[in-house]
């Protein structure tokens, strides 16, 4: 009914495809972070998740809304951690580029 060789081959193929997807993800993040336009896009996405200021926007009395905001926060936190691990210098550059603009606009 179940051929052990087929199962093993299928698992190896799944592992190979998973490695390819992981490599593509790493390459894509690094590619985005290498260009100011990509850093702007990622910063905007991170900002929308409120990943650096969870207390001011996440905690609500409505459970459904709080759950939604906590999910968005977790996605932002995970993405920020991934970027910091893959390209820490560009992460700092992205923060500098986007916080300087905010400070310049405020003045």
N, CA, C and O atoms as a printed pandas DataFrame, in Angstrom:
     atom_number atom_name residue_name chain_id  residue_number  x_coord  y_coord  z_coord
0              1         N          UNK        A               1    0.831   -1.187    0.000
1              2        CA          UNK        A               1    0.000    0.000    0.000
2              3         C          UNK        A               1    0.881    1.257    0.000
3              4         O          UNK        A               1    0.759    2.090   -0.899
4              5         N          UNK        A               2    1.751    1.404    0.980
5              6        CA          UNK        A               2    2.668    2.538    1.022
6              7         C          UNK        A               2    4.070    2.029    0.736
7              8         O          UNK        A               2    4.590    1.173    1.451
8              9         N          UNK        A               3    4.659    2.549   -0.290
9             10        CA          UNK        A               3    6.027    2.151   -0.642
10            11         C          UNK        A               3    7.002    3.037    0.126
11            12         O          UNK        A               3    7.009    4.252   -0.073
12            13         N          UNK        A               4    7.828    2.454    1.002
13            14        CA          UNK        A               4    8.772    3.258    1.794
14            15         C          UNK        A               4    9.722    4.094    0.934
15            16         O          UNK        A               4   10.097    5.206    1.307
16            17         N          UNK        A               5   10.103    3.549   -0.213
17            18        CA          UNK        A               5   10.992    4.303   -1.100
18            19         C          UNK        A               5   10.296    5.542   -1.666
19            20         O          UNK        A               5   10.897    6.611   -1.765
20            21         N          UNK        A               6    9.030    5.386   -2.033
21            22        CA          UNK        A               6    8.266    6.528   -2.550
22            23         C          UNK        A               6    8.080    7.592   -1.467
23            24         O          UNK        A               6    8.209    8.787   -1.732
24            25         N          UNK        A               7    7.781    7.156   -0.270
25            26        CA          UNK        A               7    7.605    8.091    0.851
26            27         C          UNK        A               7    8.898    8.834    1.121
27            28         O          UNK        A               7    8.890   10.050    1.308
28            29         N          UNK        A               8   10.002    8.116    1.143
29            30        CA          UNK        A               8   11.304    8.738    1.356
30            31         C          UNK        A               8   11.629    9.736    0.245
31            32         O          UNK        A               8   12.120   10.834    0.508
32            33         N          UNK        A               9   11.353    9.346   -0.983
33            34        CA          UNK        A               9   11.610   10.234   -2.119
34            35         C          UNK        A               9   10.738   11.488   -2.034
35            36         O          UNK        A               9   11.201   12.592   -2.322
36            37         N          UNK        A              10    9.486   11.316   -1.642
37            38        CA          UNK        A              10    8.589   12.455   -1.515
38            39         C          UNK        A              10    9.071   13.402   -0.413
39            40         O          UNK        A              10    9.033   14.620   -0.590
40            41         N          UNK        A              11    9.516   12.867    0.706
41            42        CA          UNK        A              11   10.016   13.698    1.805
42            43         C          UNK        A              11   11.282   14.448    1.394
43            44         O          UNK        A              11   11.456   15.618    1.736
44            45         N          UNK        A              12   12.154   13.776    0.667
45            46        CA          UNK        A              12   13.376   14.436    0.192
46            47         C          UNK        A              12   13.039   15.574   -0.767
47            48         O          UNK        A              12   13.656   16.638   -0.714
48            49         N          UNK        A              13   12.072   15.350   -1.632
49            50        CA          UNK        A              13   11.653   16.387   -2.578
50            51         C          UNK        A              13   11.036   17.575   -1.834
51            52         O          UNK        A              13   11.299   18.727   -2.179
52            53         N          UNK        A              14   10.222   17.298   -0.823
53            54        CA          UNK        A              14    9.625   18.368   -0.022
54            55         C          UNK        A              14   10.708   19.165    0.701
55            56         O          UNK        A              14   10.634   20.392    0.766
56            57         N          UNK        A              15   11.709   18.478    1.242
57            58        CA          UNK        A              15   12.812   19.160    1.924
58            59         C          UNK        A              15   13.606   20.016    0.938
59            60         O          UNK        A              15   14.015   21.130    1.267
60            61         N          UNK        A              16   13.822   19.499   -0.263
61            62        CA          UNK        A              16   14.550   20.255   -1.291
62            63         C          UNK        A              16   13.781   21.510   -1.693
63            64         O          UNK        A              16   14.366   22.585   -1.832
64            65         N          UNK        A              17   12.483   21.373   -1.876
65            66        CA          UNK        A              17   11.654   22.532   -2.242
66            67         C          UNK        A              17   11.618   23.562   -1.111
67            68         O          UNK        A              17   11.626   24.766   -1.365
68            69         N          UNK        A              18   11.580   23.089    0.123
69            70        CA          UNK        A              18   11.595   23.991    1.270
70            71         C          UNK        A              18   12.895   24.780    1.319
71            72         O          UNK        A              18   12.879   25.979    1.599
72            73         N          UNK        A              19   14.017   24.126    1.050
73            74        CA          UNK        A              19   15.307   24.820    1.020
74            75         C          UNK        A              19   15.348   25.856   -0.087
75            76         O          UNK        A              19   15.892   26.945    0.098
76            77         N          UNK        A              20   14.779   25.528   -1.234
77            78        CA          UNK        A              20   14.740   26.480   -2.352
78            79         C          UNK        A              20   13.924   27.707   -1.961
79            80         O          UNK        A              20   14.341   28.838   -2.212
80            81         N          UNK        A              21   12.766   27.488   -1.348
81            82        CA          UNK        A              21   11.919   28.611   -0.924
82            83         C          UNK        A              21   12.606   29.473    0.129
83            84         O          UNK        A              21   12.498   30.699    0.100
84            85         N          UNK        A              22   13.314   28.828    1.060
85            86        CA          UNK        A              22   14.043   29.591    2.079
86            87         C          UNK        A              22   15.138   30.432    1.436
87            88         O          UNK        A              22   15.325   31.589    1.810
88            89         N          UNK        A              23   15.861   29.871    0.479
89            90        CA          UNK        A              23   16.924   30.604   -0.211
90            91         C          UNK        A              23   16.335   31.772   -1.001
91            92         O          UNK        A              23   16.907   32.863   -1.018
92            93         N          UNK        A              24   15.196   31.546   -1.652
93            94        CA          UNK        A              24   14.531   32.618   -2.390
94            95         C          UNK        A              24   14.101   33.740   -1.448
95            96         O          UNK        A              24   14.242   34.917   -1.780
96            97         N          UNK        A              25   13.588   33.387   -0.298
97            98        CA          UNK        A              25   13.153   34.379    0.684
98            99         C          UNK        A              25   14.336   35.236    1.129
99           100         O          UNK        A              25   14.239   36.462    1.176
100          101         N          UNK        A              26   15.451   34.584    1.454
101          102        CA          UNK        A              26   16.650   35.310    1.873
102          103         C          UNK        A              26   17.113   36.248    0.768
103          104         O          UNK        A              26   17.412   37.415    1.023
104          105         N          UNK        A              27   17.171   35.741   -0.457
105          106        CA          UNK        A              27   17.597   36.565   -1.594
106          107         C          UNK        A              27   16.647   37.735   -1.818
107          108         O          UNK        A              27   17.089   38.848   -2.099
108          109         N          UNK        A              28   15.346   37.489   -1.695
109          110        CA          UNK        A              28   14.357   38.554   -1.910
110          111         C          UNK        A              28   14.474   39.658   -0.864
111          112         O          UNK        A              28   14.433   40.841   -1.203
112          113         N          UNK        A              29   14.620   39.277    0.401
113          114        CA          UNK        A              29   14.745   40.285    1.467
114          115         C          UNK        A              29   16.014   41.102    1.266
115          116         O          UNK        A              29   15.993   42.328    1.382
116          117         N          UNK        A              30   17.108   40.431    0.969
117          118        CA          UNK        A              30   18.363   41.160    0.741
118          119         C          UNK        A              30   18.264   42.075   -0.468
119          120         O          UNK        A              30   18.805   43.181   -0.454
120          121         N          UNK        A              31   17.584   41.629   -1.504
121          122        CA          UNK        A              31   17.401   42.450   -2.701
122          123         C          UNK        A              31   16.575   43.698   -2.374
123          124         O          UNK        A              31   16.926   44.802   -2.790
124          125         N          UNK        A              32   15.498   43.526   -1.642
125          126        CA          UNK        A              32   14.676   44.667   -1.248
126          127         C          UNK        A              32   15.460   45.657   -0.389
127          128         O          UNK        A              32   15.366   46.869   -0.581
128          129         N          UNK        A              33   16.221   45.138    0.546
129          130        CA          UNK        A              33   16.953   46.001    1.474
130          131         C          UNK        A              33   18.151   46.685    0.816
131          132         O          UNK        A              33   18.684   47.646    1.371
132          133         N          UNK        A              34   18.580   46.220   -0.337
133          134        CA          UNK        A              34   19.725   46.817   -1.027
134          135         C          UNK        A              34   19.354   48.111   -1.735
135          136         O          UNK        A              34   20.237   48.852   -2.168
136          137         N          UNK        A              35   18.072   48.393   -1.858
137          138        CA          UNK        A              35   17.620   49.583   -2.577
138          139         C          UNK        A              35   16.735   50.430   -1.664
139          140         O          UNK        A              35   15.948   49.903   -0.877
140          141         N          UNK        A              36   16.876   51.740   -1.781
141          142        CA          UNK        A              36   16.094   52.635   -0.915
142          143         C          UNK        A              36   14.591   52.433   -1.114
143          144         O          UNK        A              36   13.824   52.529   -0.157
144          145         N          UNK        A              37   14.171   52.159   -2.337
145          146        CA          UNK        A              37   12.739   51.942   -2.585
146          147         C          UNK        A              37   12.240   50.698   -1.846
147          148         O          UNK        A              37   11.144   50.707   -1.286
148          149         N          UNK        A              38   13.038   49.636   -1.843
149          150        CA          UNK        A              38   12.663   48.427   -1.112
150          151         C          UNK        A              38   12.615   48.660    0.381
151          152         O          UNK        A              38   11.728   48.159    1.073
152          153         N          UNK        A              39   13.592   49.439    0.881
153          154        CA          UNK        A              39   13.592   49.751    2.319
154          155         C          UNK        A              39   12.370   50.585    2.686
155          156         O          UNK        A              39   11.800   50.405    3.763
156          157         N          UNK        A              40   11.965   51.491    1.805
157          158        CA          UNK        A              40   10.758   52.290    2.074
158          159         C          UNK        A              40    9.520   51.401    2.144
159          160         O          UNK        A              40    8.672   51.572    3.019
160          161         N          UNK        A              41    9.426   50.464    1.229
161          162        CA          UNK        A              41    8.268   49.556    1.215
162          163         C          UNK        A              41    8.229   48.725    2.496
163          164         O          UNK        A              41    7.185   48.605    3.136
164          165         N          UNK        A              42    9.368   48.158    2.858
165          166        CA          UNK        A              42    9.400   47.335    4.069
166          167         C          UNK        A              42    9.151   48.165    5.319
167          168         O          UNK        A              42    8.472   47.712    6.240
168          169         N          UNK        A              43    9.700   49.385    5.359
169          170        CA          UNK        A              43    9.463   50.243    6.525
170          171         C          UNK        A              43    7.977   50.570    6.657
171          172         O          UNK        A              43    7.426   50.554    7.757
172          173         N          UNK        A              44    7.337   50.867    5.529
173          174        CA          UNK        A              44    5.903   51.170    5.554
174          175         C          UNK        A              44    5.113   49.968    6.067
175          176         O          UNK        A              44    4.191   50.116    6.870
176          177         N          UNK        A              45    5.480   48.795    5.603
177          178        CA          UNK        A              45    4.810   47.582    6.072
178          179         C          UNK        A              45    5.031   47.378    7.567
179          180         O          UNK        A              45    4.090   47.086    8.305
180          181         N          UNK        A              46    6.274   47.533    8.010
181          182        CA          UNK        A              46    6.570   47.383    9.439
182          183         C          UNK        A              46    5.824   48.424   10.269
183          184         O          UNK        A              46    5.301   48.113   11.339
184          185         N          UNK        A              47    5.779   49.644    9.778
185          186        CA          UNK        A              47    5.095   50.709   10.505
186          187         C          UNK        A              47    3.604   50.407   10.665
187          188         O          UNK        A              47    3.018   50.695   11.709
188          189         N          UNK        A              48    3.002   49.838    9.648
189          190        CA          UNK        A              48    1.575   49.508    9.720
190          191         C          UNK        A              48    1.282   48.409   10.737
191          192         O          UNK        A              48    0.154   48.291   11.216
192          193         N          UNK        A              49    2.289   47.605   11.066
193          194        CA          UNK        A              49    2.083   46.532   12.050
194          195         C          UNK        A              49    2.326   47.016   13.477
195          196         O          UNK        A              49    2.081   46.272   14.428
196          197         N          UNK        A              50    2.803   48.248   13.641
197          198        CA          UNK        A              50    3.096   48.831   14.953
198          199         C          UNK        A              50    4.082   47.969   15.739
199          200         O          UNK        A              50    3.946   47.803   16.951
200          201         N          UNK        A              51    5.076   47.423   15.036
201          202        CA          UNK        A              51    5.995   46.464   15.652
202          203         C          UNK        A              51    6.875   47.077   16.719
203          204         O          UNK        A              51    7.378   46.348   17.573
204          205         N          UNK        A              52    7.085   48.385   16.710
205          206        CA          UNK        A              52    7.951   49.005   17.717
206          207         C          UNK        A              52    7.173   49.726   18.812
207          208         O          UNK        A              52    7.770   50.248   19.754
208          209         N          UNK        A              53    5.890   49.759   18.702
209          210        CA          UNK        A              53    5.098   50.439   19.725
210          211         C          UNK        A              53    3.794   49.676   19.985
211          212         O          UNK        A              53    2.708   50.186   19.710
212          213         N          UNK        A              54    3.903   48.478   20.505
213          214        CA          UNK        A              54    2.701   47.661   20.685
214          215         C          UNK        A              54    1.722   48.228   21.702
215          216         O          UNK        A              54    0.509   48.108   21.530
216          217         N          UNK        A              55    2.232   48.838   22.747
217          218        CA          UNK        A              55    1.354   49.291   23.818
218          219         C          UNK        A              55    0.369   50.363   23.408
219          220         O          UNK        A              55   -0.761   50.389   23.896
220          221         N          UNK        A              56    0.787   51.256   22.510
221          222        CA          UNK        A              56   -0.107   52.368   22.185
222          223         C          UNK        A              56   -1.253   51.987   21.271
223          224         O          UNK        A              56   -2.274   52.675   21.261
224          225         N          UNK        A              57   -1.127   50.926   20.511
225          226        CA          UNK        A              57   -2.181   50.652   19.539
226          227         C          UNK        A              57   -2.800   49.273   19.625
227          228         O          UNK        A              57   -3.865   49.052   19.049
228          229         N          UNK        A              58   -2.184   48.349   20.313
229          230        CA          UNK        A              58   -2.683   46.969   20.282
230          231         C          UNK        A              58   -3.758   46.701   21.323
231          232         O          UNK        A              58   -4.758   46.050   21.020
232          233         N          UNK        A              59   -3.578   47.181   22.520
233          234        CA          UNK        A              59   -4.458   46.775   23.606
234          235         C          UNK        A              59   -5.789   47.513   23.555
235          236         O          UNK        A              59   -5.857   48.724   23.770
236          237         N          UNK        A              60   -6.825   46.771   23.271
237          238        CA          UNK        A              60   -8.186   47.298   23.126
238          239         C          UNK        A              60   -9.130   46.478   24.002
239          240         O          UNK        A              60   -8.815   45.367   24.428
240          241         N          UNK        A              61  -10.283   47.060   24.251
241          242        CA          UNK        A              61  -11.271   46.329   25.039
242          243         C          UNK        A              61  -12.023   45.318   24.175
243          244         O          UNK        A              61  -12.533   44.325   24.692
244          245         N          UNK        A              62  -12.095   45.555   22.895
245          246        CA          UNK        A              62  -12.780   44.626   21.997
246          247         C          UNK        A              62  -11.823   43.488   21.639
247          248         O          UNK        A              62  -10.783   43.717   21.022
248          249         N          UNK        A              63  -12.179   42.266   22.028
249          250        CA          UNK        A              63  -11.290   41.118   21.854
250          251         C          UNK        A              63  -10.920   40.827   20.415
251          252         O          UNK        A              63   -9.771   40.494   20.128
252          253         N          UNK        A              64  -11.871   40.948   19.508
253          254        CA          UNK        A              64  -11.587   40.669   18.099
254          255         C          UNK        A              64  -10.599   41.659   17.520
255          256         O          UNK        A              64   -9.684   41.280   16.789
256          257         N          UNK        A              65  -10.784   42.924   17.847
257          258        CA          UNK        A              65   -9.875   43.956   17.350
258          259         C          UNK        A              65   -8.483   43.765   17.955
259          260         O          UNK        A              65   -7.478   43.908   17.258
260          261         N          UNK        A              66   -8.422   43.450   19.220
261          262        CA          UNK        A              66   -7.122   43.236   19.868
262          263         C          UNK        A              66   -6.417   42.027   19.251
263          264         O          UNK        A              66   -5.207   42.072   19.030
264          265         N          UNK        A              67   -7.140   40.965   18.973
265          266        CA          UNK        A              67   -6.538   39.779   18.360
266          267         C          UNK        A              67   -5.974   40.110   16.982
267          268         O          UNK        A              67   -4.876   39.682   16.627
268          269         N          UNK        A              68   -6.736   40.872   16.218
269          270        CA          UNK        A              68   -6.269   41.282   14.884
270          271         C          UNK        A              68   -4.980   42.104   14.998
271          272         O          UNK        A              68   -4.020   41.845   14.272
272          273         N          UNK        A              69   -4.951   43.076   15.887
273          274        CA          UNK        A              69   -3.784   43.933   16.047
274          275         C          UNK        A              69   -2.582   43.163   16.585
275          276         O          UNK        A              69   -1.447   43.438   16.194
276          277         N          UNK        A              70   -2.817   42.209   17.469
277          278        CA          UNK        A              70   -1.726   41.374   17.964
278          279         C          UNK        A              70   -1.139   40.510   16.848
279          280         O          UNK        A              70    0.071   40.289   16.802
280          281         N          UNK        A              71   -1.991   40.027   15.955
281          282        CA          UNK        A              71   -1.504   39.259   14.807
282          283         C          UNK        A              71   -0.644   40.108   13.895
283          284         O          UNK        A              71    0.414   39.669   13.446
284          285         N          UNK        A              72   -1.100   41.338   13.617
285          286        CA          UNK        A              72   -0.318   42.251   12.786
286          287         C          UNK        A              72    1.014   42.575   13.456
287          288         O          UNK        A              72    2.053   42.605   12.796
288          289         N          UNK        A              73    0.984   42.814   14.753
289          290        CA          UNK        A              73    2.206   43.105   15.510
290          291         C          UNK        A              73    3.192   41.945   15.406
291          292         O          UNK        A              73    4.386   42.162   15.200
292          293         N          UNK        A              74    2.701   40.724   15.547
293          294        CA          UNK        A              74    3.572   39.548   15.491
294          295         C          UNK        A              74    4.210   39.396   14.106
295          296         O          UNK        A              74    5.381   39.034   13.999
296          297         N          UNK        A              75    3.456   39.667   13.067
297          298        CA          UNK        A              75    4.012   39.617   11.712
298          299         C          UNK        A              75    5.115   40.665   11.567
299          300         O          UNK        A              75    6.180   40.367   11.024
300          301         N          UNK        A              76    4.876   41.873   12.039
301          302        CA          UNK        A              76    5.881   42.927   11.966
302          303         C          UNK        A              76    7.121   42.594   12.769
303          304         O          UNK        A              76    8.241   42.820   12.311
304          305         N          UNK        A              77    6.930   42.065   13.948
305          306        CA          UNK        A              77    8.067   41.697   14.792
306          307         C          UNK        A              77    8.901   40.611   14.131
307          308         O          UNK        A              77   10.131   40.673   14.146
308          309         N          UNK        A              78    8.245   39.626   13.556
309          310        CA          UNK        A              78    8.941   38.530   12.889
310          311         C          UNK        A              78    9.699   39.030   11.660
311          312         O          UNK        A              78   10.841   38.634   11.428
312          313         N          UNK        A              79    9.064   39.900   10.875
313          314        CA          UNK        A              79    9.729   40.451    9.689
314          315         C          UNK        A              79   10.921   41.315   10.081
315          316         O          UNK        A              79   11.978   41.224    9.457
316          317         N          UNK        A              80   10.772   42.143   11.093
317          318        CA          UNK        A              80   11.881   42.982   11.550
318          319         C          UNK        A              80   13.044   42.125   12.030
319          320         O          UNK        A              80   14.202   42.437   11.751
320          321         N          UNK        A              81   12.749   41.062   12.741
321          322        CA          UNK        A              81   13.802   40.158   13.213
322          323         C          UNK        A              81   14.514   39.492   12.032
323          324         O          UNK        A              81   15.737   39.354   12.033
324          325         N          UNK        A              82   13.749   39.088   11.044
325          326        CA          UNK        A              82   14.345   38.472    9.848
326          327         C          UNK        A              82   15.274   39.452    9.137
327          328         O          UNK        A              82   16.378   39.086    8.733
328          329         N          UNK        A              83   14.828   40.686    8.987
329          330        CA          UNK        A              83   15.651   41.701    8.323
330          331         C          UNK        A              83   16.913   41.969    9.137
331          332         O          UNK        A              83   18.006   42.049    8.575
332          333         N          UNK        A              84   16.776   42.108   10.443
333          334        CA          UNK        A              84   17.950   42.356   11.301
334          335         C          UNK        A              84   18.973   41.236   11.193
335          336         O          UNK        A              84   20.178   41.490   11.202
336          337         N          UNK        A              85   18.505   40.007   11.094
337          338        CA          UNK        A              85   19.423   38.867   10.999
338          339         C          UNK        A              85   20.085   38.777    9.630
339          340         O          UNK        A              85   21.268   38.448    9.539
340          341         N          UNK        A              86   19.342   39.063    8.567
341          342        CA          UNK        A              86   19.879   38.897    7.217
342          343         C          UNK        A              86   20.754   40.063    6.771
343          344         O          UNK        A              86   21.761   39.858    6.094
344          345         N          UNK        A              87   20.383   41.269    7.141
345          346        CA          UNK        A              87   21.152   42.437    6.689
346          347         C          UNK        A              87   21.066   43.548    7.738
347          348         O          UNK        A              87   20.327   44.518    7.570
348          349         N          UNK        A              88   21.825   43.392    8.815
349          350        CA          UNK        A              88   21.746   44.359    9.916
350          351         C          UNK        A              88   22.135   45.781    9.524
351          352         O          UNK        A              88   21.547   46.740   10.024
352          353         N          UNK        A              89   23.121   45.930    8.635
353          354        CA          UNK        A              89   23.543   47.281    8.241
354          355         C          UNK        A              89   22.424   48.002    7.497
355          356         O          UNK        A              89   22.170   49.181    7.743
356          357         N          UNK        A              90   21.760   47.298    6.589
357          358        CA          UNK        A              90   20.663   47.918    5.843
358          359         C          UNK        A              90   19.460   48.191    6.737
359          360         O          UNK        A              90   18.705   49.133    6.499
360          361         N          UNK        A              91   19.283   47.366    7.766
361          362        CA          UNK        A              91   18.183   47.618    8.705
362          363         C          UNK        A              91   18.407   48.961    9.403
363          364         O          UNK        A              91   17.494   49.782    9.500
364          365         N          UNK        A              92   19.630   49.171    9.884
365          366        CA          UNK        A              92   19.934   50.449   10.539
366          367         C          UNK        A              92   19.792   51.611    9.573
367          368         O          UNK        A              92   19.299   52.678    9.942
368          369         N          UNK        A              93   20.224   51.404    8.334
369          370        CA          UNK        A              93   20.074   52.442    7.319
370          371         C          UNK        A              93   18.594   52.743    7.074
371          372         O          UNK        A              93   18.212   53.907    6.956
372          373         N          UNK        A              94   17.771   51.718    7.000
373          374        CA          UNK        A              94   16.333   51.898    6.794
374          375         C          UNK        A              94   15.727   52.704    7.937
375          376         O          UNK        A              94   14.921   53.604    7.702
376          377         N          UNK        A              95   16.106   52.390    9.165
377          378        CA          UNK        A              95   15.583   53.120   10.317
378          379         C          UNK        A              95   16.007   54.588   10.229
379          380         O          UNK        A              95   15.194   55.493   10.420
380          381         N          UNK        A              96   17.281   54.806    9.940
381          382        CA          UNK        A              96   17.799   56.176    9.840
382          383         C          UNK        A              96   17.085   56.962    8.745
383          384         O          UNK        A              96   16.677   58.103    8.961
384          385         N          UNK        A              97   16.934   56.355    7.576
385          386        CA          UNK        A              97   16.280   57.035    6.452
386          387         C          UNK        A              97   14.857   57.445    6.801
387          388         O          UNK        A              97   14.415   58.536    6.441
388          389         N          UNK        A              98   14.154   56.589    7.487
389          390        CA          UNK        A              98   12.739   56.851    7.739
390          391         C          UNK        A              98   12.486   57.657    8.998
391          392         O          UNK        A              98   11.471   58.349    9.078
392          393         N          UNK        A              99   13.360   57.595    9.973
393          394        CA          UNK        A              99   13.143   58.424   11.164
394          395         C          UNK        A              99   13.649   59.846   10.920
395          396         O          UNK        A              99   13.095   60.791   11.483
396          397         N          UNK        A             100   14.670   60.021   10.108
397          398        CA          UNK        A             100   15.132   61.365    9.762
398          399         C          UNK        A             100   14.050   62.121    9.009
399          400         O          UNK        A             100   13.834   63.309    9.248
400          401         N          UNK        A             101   13.374   61.434    8.102
401          402        CA          UNK        A             101   12.297   62.060    7.342
402          403         C          UNK        A             101   11.182   62.499    8.274
403          404         O          UNK        A             101   10.626   63.585    8.114
404          405         N          UNK        A             102   10.855   61.659    9.246
405          406        CA          UNK        A             102    9.806   62.009   10.207
406          407         C          UNK        A             102   10.206   63.220   11.015
407          408         O          UNK        A             102    9.383   64.102   11.259
408          409         N          UNK        A             103   11.470   63.279   11.439
409          410        CA          UNK        A             103   11.961   64.412   12.223
410          411         C          UNK        A             103   12.002   65.678   11.373
411          412         O          UNK        A             103   11.682   66.762   11.860
412          413         N          UNK        A             104   12.402   65.546   10.081
413          414        CA          UNK        A             104   12.471   66.696    9.191
414          415         C          UNK        A             104   11.084   67.275    8.941
415          416         O          UNK        A             104   10.916   68.493    8.877
416          417         N          UNK        A             105   10.101   66.407    8.802
417          418        CA          UNK        A             105    8.727   66.857    8.559
418          419         C          UNK        A             105    8.180   67.553    9.799
419          420         O          UNK        A             105    7.457   68.542    9.682
420          421         N          UNK        A             106    8.515   67.049   10.990
421          422        CA          UNK        A             106    8.021   67.627   12.232
422          423         C          UNK        A             106    8.591   69.035   12.483
423          424         O          UNK        A             106    7.957   69.841   13.164
424          425         N          UNK        A             107    9.761   69.329   11.948
425          426        CA          UNK        A             107   10.368   70.633   12.199
426          427         C          UNK        A             107    9.844   71.664   11.303
427          428         O          UNK        A             107   10.255   72.821   11.386
